Amino acid sequence: MKHEYPATLPLPAPIVQWLAAVGRVARVTAEHAGELGLLAWRIVVAIVRLKVSRRDITTQLYIMGVQSLPIVFVTASLAGIVTSQQGGYQLISSSPQYVLGTLVVQSVILELAPLLTAIVLVGRIGARITAELGTMVVSEQIDAFESLGRDPVAILAAPRFIAAVISLPLLVGFADVIGIAAGMIAANLTIGLGNETFIYGARLFWHNWDLVYGLSKSIVFGAAIPLISVHMGLRTRGGAEGVGLSTTQAVMFMILTILILDAMFPPLMLQ
């Protein structure tokens, strides 16, 4: 006896559109992940084979490190001042005053200095790298390097990667000092907390691992920023409009990546 199976009912149009959108996002994500992995491997190979110019590294260190000091100084100062003022407002009636020293130091070292410094470098360095490389792509300068047998990754990507990994921890250390000093001064001016009391509270709950934790964040952020910005710059297509679009997308991806990485650090390193 022949059995007849009911015809498959078509899926509703909204579900089809949703599945198509999920598929597109998954495809684009996998494509970016693969290209980022390949770019990271090519950078490592260029570094191991000593194909990176020391002069280029020094130039990028100056651009990323020295020229970023003023904006990092302002950002760290404001972070320390705001943390001190808000902490003093919340703790002055319910906790000993020396706790404010702990709050400022822990907040600056564990979170504010690495995160805010990385975000500052996203806007100042990451966007610049993407725009520079994107302009070189649309003006066919990258093709000229390859036609001459020169590796654009070793010339353009690797020096920026090395400089960012070196300069960001140094900038974060500078931000730590400035943020804590600014918080101490603000605590003295707002609630009359003496420097000795502030330092006592900071030392009371201090762990050396806190500094390792903050600097570890800065190293990871320093690797992510040039990697994403170079990747997006080399993907640029479509002239000046494409450069602007790539730069905007790169900034968005870098900030999102930094926030995701920042959220992953506490369960991995503070347990």
N, C-alpha and C positions, 0 to 999 in steps of 0.2 A: 504494500500500500504506500503510495507516494505521499510524503508529508510536505506541506507548504508552510514556509516560515514567513512570519510577518515582515514586511518591508521595514528597514531601519528608518526611524523618524529623523528628519534633519534637525540639527541643533539650532536653537534660536539665534538670530543675527547678533544680539549683544554678546552672547557667549563666544561665538566665532570671532568677533572682533577682539574680545578680551584675550582669547588664546593666541590670536595672531600678534597682538601687542606684546604678550609675554614671550613669545618666540623671538620677536625682533630684539627685545631687550636682552634675552639670553644670548642670541647670536652676537650682538654688538659687544656685550660684556666678555664673552669668550674671545672675540677678536682682539679687544684691547688687552686682555690678560696675556694672550699669546705673544703679541707684539712687545708688550712690556718685558716679558720674560726673555725674549730674544735680545732686546736692547740691553737689558741688564747683563746678559751673558757676553755680548760684544764689548761692553764697557770693561768687564772683568778681564777679558782676554787682552784688550788693549793695555790695561794697567799691568798685567802680569808680563806681557812682552815688552814693557818699557817703551811703548810707542807714544806716550803722552809727554808733551813739551812742558818742561819746568817753568818756562817763561809764561806760558798760557795759564798754568796753575797759579802762579804768583799774581798775574793780572786779575784773575777771577777772585782770588783771595782778597785782593784790595777792594774790588767792586762789591763783593758780598759781605766782607767783614768790616773793613775800615769805614767804607761809605755808609754802612748801615748803623753805625754806632749812634748817631744823633737820634734817629727815630726809635731805636731800641731804648735809649736813655729816657726819652719822653714816655714811651709806653710803659716801661718798668716803673718809673716814678709814679705815674698815675695809678698803676695797679697797686703799688704799695700804699699809696695815700688812701685810695678808696677802700681797700681791705681794712686798713687801720681805722678809718672813720666809721665804717659800718660795724666792724667788730666791737669798737668801743661803745657804739650806740646800743648794741644788743647785749653786751656782757657787763656793762658798768654797774648794773643794779643787781645782778644775780650771780656773779662769779668774781673771784679775786682778779685784781687788775693785771697781775703778771701773766694771766692766761692770754691776754692780748698779744704778748710777744710770741707765744707759741702759735697762735692763730695766723699771725702775719707771716712768720718764717715758714711754717708748714705750707700755707697757701701759695706763697711765692715760689718756693723751691719745688714742691710736688706738682703744681698745676699751672699757675699763672705765667711764670717766666718761660717754660718751654713752649706752652701752647700759644701765648700771645706773640712771642718772638717768631715762632714758625709761621703764624698767620701774617705777621708783618713781612716776612721774607717771601711769602706767597705773592703778595701784592707788589713788592719791590723787585724781587729777583725772578720768581717763577713766571710772572706775566712778561717780563722783559725777555727771558730766554725763549719763550714760546713765540713772541713777536719777532725776535731776531731770526730764529731758525725758520719760521714760517715765511718771512720775507725772502730768505735765501732760497727756500724751496720754490716759491712762485716766480722768482727771478732766475731760476735754473742755475744758481751757484752751486747747489749740492750736486747736480748732475755734472757740473764742470769738475768738481773734486773727484767724482767717481771716474770720469773719463780720463783723468790724469793718473789714475791708479792710486789715489790717496783716499784713505778711509775717513769719511766725515765723522764717524763716531769717535775715533781716536783724536781727531782734531777739534771737534766742537763739543761732543757730549762728555767724554771722560774728564777733561779739565774742570768743567762745571760741576760734575758729580763729586770729584775729589775735593774741590774748594768748598762745596756746600757741606759735605760731611765733616770737614775740619772747622769751618767758620761758625756753623750753628752752635755746637757745644761751647765754643769760646764766647759767643754772643749771649748764650743762656747763662753762663757763669757771670758775665758782666751784668746781666739783667738781675740775677740773684742778689748781687751786692747792692745795686742801685735800688731795687725794690724794697729790700729789707731796711736800708738806710732811710729811704723816704717814709716807710711805714713807721720807723722809730721816731723820726722828727714829727710826723703827723700825730702820733700818740702823745708826744710831749706837749704839742700845741693844743690839742683838742681836749684831752682829759687830764693833762698834767702828769702823765706817766713818765717817771724818770728813766734814764737810759739804763741804769743798773737793774731796775726792776724789769724792764723790757728784756734785757739780756738774760736775766735769771729765768724768766718764763720761757725764753727761746731754748736755753740749755736744758731745762728741766725735762722736756719731752723729746730731746733731739736724738735722732738715730743717724749714724753715718750712712746707712743704706738709703736714706732719703735723698742724699746728694747723688748717689749712684743711680737711683731711680730717675731723677730729673735729667741727668746727663744722658742716660740711656734713651730716654724719650727724644732728646735733641738729636742724637745720632740717627735714630730711625727717621725722624722728620727730615733731617738733613739729606738722607738718601732718597726719600720719597719725592721731595719737591723737584730736584733737577731731573729725576727719572721721568716723572709725569710731564713736566714742562717740555723736555726734549722730545718725548714721544709725541705729544700733541703738536709741537712745532713741525716735526718731520711728516706729520699726516696732513699738513695744510694743503688745501686745494682751492683754486678759484680766485686768485688775485687778492686785492686789498680787502675785499669783503670776506674772503676766506681767512685771511690773517686775523681780522677782528673776531670772527666766529671762533676760530681755534683758541685765541687768547682767552675769550670769555669762558669757553668750555673748560680750558685748562685750569683757570682759577677756581671754577666750581668743583672740578674733580679733585684738585689739590686740597681745598678746604674740607671737602667731604671725607677724603682719605685721612687727613690729619685727625679729624674728629673721631673717625672710626678707630684708628690706631690708638688714639688717646683713651677711648673707652675700653680697649683691650688690655691696656697696661695694668690697671689695678688687679683684676683676677689672675694675671700672669706673674706679677712681681710683688704684690703687697699681701699675699696670702700668708 
